[in-house]
Amino acid sequence: MRDQLKEILGLKNVLRTGWVRAGIQGPESVAAHSWGMSMLALKLAPSNLDLQRILAMCIVHDVPEVRVGDLTPHDDTSSKAEDEINAMQELAPEWVALLVEYEQGQTLEAKFVKQLDKLDMALQAEIYQEKHGISLEEFINSARQKIDDDEIQNLLP
């Protein structure tokens, strides 16, 4: 158990691949991204949704990346879903159902969390643009294409 916990905490050291690829110096970690999504969830979750499930999904949806890596559309993702479920089964089997719910995106909570994932990316892109003076419109445009909730869409840069 102790080794699993230490490995999961290693997510704090897994850098977000998209920001590395974009040339950002000192980019956020995957764990920082999960924290960002959690903060957005606390601020934006509609009262009719289960906030506890939303927060749990925000926190654990990227845990398998400690083993699989932070894959982007530029990478080979052909076995990503299977690899992530296998990693989660070994690291934290009690969270597999949350990961599957998130990945399938069928419940209102999972749909909301998927949109938070993109909102966090877009807002982080805006932060990096302001800090580094570079264009990261590719990330913001990607978020615009995937967010269909009007209230969340209005928060995009």
Residue pairs with C-beta under 8 A, 6 or more apart in sequence:
4 90
4 91
4 92
7 66
7 67
7 91
8 63
8 66
8 91
8 92
10 66
11 29
11 30
11 31
11 34
11 62
11 63
11 65
11 66
12 29
12 31
12 32
13 29
14 29
14 30
14 31
14 65
14 66
14 69
14 70
15 27
15 28
15 29
15 30
15 70
16 27
16 28
16 29
16 30
16 33
16 70
17 69
17 70
17 71
17 72
17 75
18 70
18 72
18 121
18 139
19 27
19 28
19 124
19 128
20 27
21 72
21 74
22 128
22 134
22 136
22 138
22 139
23 134
24 128
24 132
25 132
27 128
28 36
28 124
30 62
30 65
30 66
30 70
33 62
33 120
33 121
33 124
34 58
34 59
34 60
34 61
34 62
36 120
36 123
36 124
37 58
37 113
37 116
37 117
37 120
38 55
38 58
38 59
40 116
40 119
40 120
41 51
41 54
41 55
41 58
41 112
41 113
41 116
42 51
42 55
44 116
44 151
44 152
44 155
45 51
45 54
45 112
46 112
48 108
49 108
49 109
49 112
50 109
53 98
53 101
53 109
54 109
54 112
54 113
56 95
56 98
57 98
57 101
57 102
57 109
57 110
57 113
58 113
58 116
60 88
60 92
60 95
60 98
60 99
61 98
61 99
61 102
61 113
61 117
62 70
63 87
63 88
63 91
63 92
63 95
63 99
64 83
64 84
64 85
64 87
64 88
64 91
64 99
65 71
65 84
66 87
66 91
67 83
67 87
67 90
67 91
68 80
68 83
68 84
68 87
69 75
71 77
71 80
81 103
84 99
84 103
85 96
85 99
85 100
88 95
88 96
88 99
89 96
101 107
101 109
101 110
102 110
102 113
102 114
104 110
105 111
105 114
112 149
114 146
115 146
115 147
115 148
115 149
115 152
116 152
118 142
118 143
118 146
118 147
119 143
119 147
119 152
119 155
119 156
121 139
121 142
121 143
122 139
122 140
122 143
122 144
122 156
122 157
123 155
123 157
124 139
125 136
125 137
125 139
125 140
125 143
125 157
126 136
126 140
126 157
128 134
128 136
129 135
129 136
140 156
140 157
143 156
144 153
144 156
147 153
147 156
